[in-house]
């Protein structure tokens, strides 16, 4: 199951595009959610979540009406190392059995400039909810193969894992940490307008 909902096209109106209020669904094949964290204070370990989904709602006449939600299946974590992934799923980190998802629900969308904007909302991880702001960028709205209207964007934020109770680490003899505190989340998501999908299905 993939579930992640994010409202993005709040910036399309700034581009002069004729975008009406509509629901948009994620195209998971052309989307990714990744993260990175410092290891031994000298390098970065990167990983991804393979199971997620997304939707968005946008009103081109009132960008402040944009909204966002997301749900990530934490058990789908993949750092290209099975032993490390097992440790990350344990109670030392995500405690997947008790907390199988990471969720986000927006409460504010703010346009910045040049196709960039911010989405602020409540993110819940390991049973702890904190306000998080994503820096986002719209990459365009196009007619894709099959006639569907598609939109793509990127979003990034950095969180302190300790804020969410993900606190395991060890201190090196030199004073550094085995696992850094700051975690960078990077999203590359492509959406399909739900109205176009419905119309195509009815035609078929």
N, C-alpha and C positions, 0 to 999 in steps of 0.2 A: 504494500500500500504506500502511496506517495501522497503526502498532503502538506502543502505550504501555500499560504495565501498572501499576496502582497499587492497593494494598489500603487500603480506606477505612473500611469499616463497623465498625471497631474501636470506634467510639463508639456505635453503635446499641444495644449492650448497656446502656450507661449510660442510655439513654432508656427502658429497660424493654421494648424491642421483642423479639419472639421471633424471633431470627435464628439459624439453624443454619449450620454450616460449609457453604459453597457457593462455587462459582466465579461470577464476575460479568463480563460482557463490556461493552465500551464502546458507547454509542450515539453515533457520531461526528457525527451531524446536530445533536445538542444539546450538543456539547462544543467547547471551544476551548483552545488553548495560545497565550499571548501573552507579549510581553516589552517592556521599555522601558529606554532608556539615555539619559544626558544628552548633549546636543549643544552644543558651544561653552560649556558650563557654565551656559547660560541657559534651555535648553528641553529637552523630552524627545521623543525619537523612539520611536514605538511600531511594533511589527510582530507577526507571527504565523507559526506553522507550520501549514500546511494539511493535511499528511499525517501521521497518527499513529494509534495504536490503543491499547487498554487492556484489562486484565483485573484482577480482584482476587480474593483469597481471604480469608474472614473466619470466625472461630469466636467466636460470641457468648458462649460460656462461658469463653473464655480469650483476651482481647484481645491479649495479647502474642504470640499465634500469627499475627497478621495479617502479611501480606507484600505486597511491591510490586515491580513491574518496569515500565520503560517504554522505548520506542524511538521516536524522532522522526526522520523523514526530513528532513535538513537542507536538501536542494535545494528543499523546498517553502516555504522562507522567503519572506515577502511583507511588504514595508514600504511598499507602494503607490508604489514608484519603481523602475522596471526597472534603471536604471543603478546605483543603490545596492544592489539585490539581487544584481546580478552581482558587484559588488565584495565583498559579504559572502560570496559563495560561493567567492571566490578564495583563494589562499594567504595573503593579508594577514589574513584572518579565519578562516573555518571550513575552508578547504581541502577542499571537498566531494568532489572526485574521490577523494582518499585517505581521507577520513573522512566517509562518507555519512550516518552516524547519530549521534544523541545518545542515550545509554542511561542508565537508572537501575535499580538493584537494591537493594531495602531490606534492612536487617539489624536494624531495631528499630522498633517502634510503641509510642508512649507516650501514654496518655490524659492530658489536661490537665483541663478542666472545661467545663461548659455546651456540650457538643457539639464542643469543640475538642480537637485532638490533634496530635501530631507524628510524622512519618515520617522516619527517618534511614537513609541508605544511600549506596552508591557511585554517583556519576554520572561517566560517561565522555564527554568531548568532545574532539575533535581528538586522540584517542589518549591523553589524559591522564585518569586516574581520581582523583577527590577525594571525600571524604565531604561530603554535603550534607544539611541538615535542612529539610524542608518544614513550614510551619505550616498546618494543615488544619482544615477545619470541615465537619461533616456537616450537610446542609440538610434531610434527611428521607428516609424510605423509604415509598413509596406503591405502590398498584396503578394502573398506567397503562393507557392505551387498549389493548385486546386482552387484558387480563388479566395482562400481564407485571408482575413486581415490579421497581420501579425505585428507584435511590438516586442522590442528587446531592450533590456536594461541591465545595468550592473549596480550592486549595492555593497557597501562595506561598513563595518563597525569594529571596534576593538573593545573587548570586555575584560574585566578582571575576574578570573574564574573563582576566586575566593568569595566574591560577592554572591555567587550562586551555590556555595557550599562544596565546590569541587576543589578540595584543599590539599590533597596528597602531594608530598614532595619530600626531598631530602636535601640537606645542606652539604655542600662539598667542603673538604678540608680548607680550601682557599676562601670559603665564604659564599660562593655562588650557589644557585639552586639547580638541581637536576632538571626540573621542569619549571619554565618561566610562569609568571603570574598572568601576564597579558596574552590574550588569545584573539587573533584577528580572524573575523568571519568575512568571507568573500562570496557573493552570489552573482551568478551569470544566468539570467532567466529569460526565456522567450515565451510569449503568450499568444494565444489565438482568441479572437473575438468570439464569444459564445453565440451571438446572433448569427454570425456567418456559418458556424458549425451546424446550428439548428436548421438554417435554411438549406444547407447542402444536404443534410440528412433527409429532409422532407422531399427534396427534389429527387433523391435517389430512391 
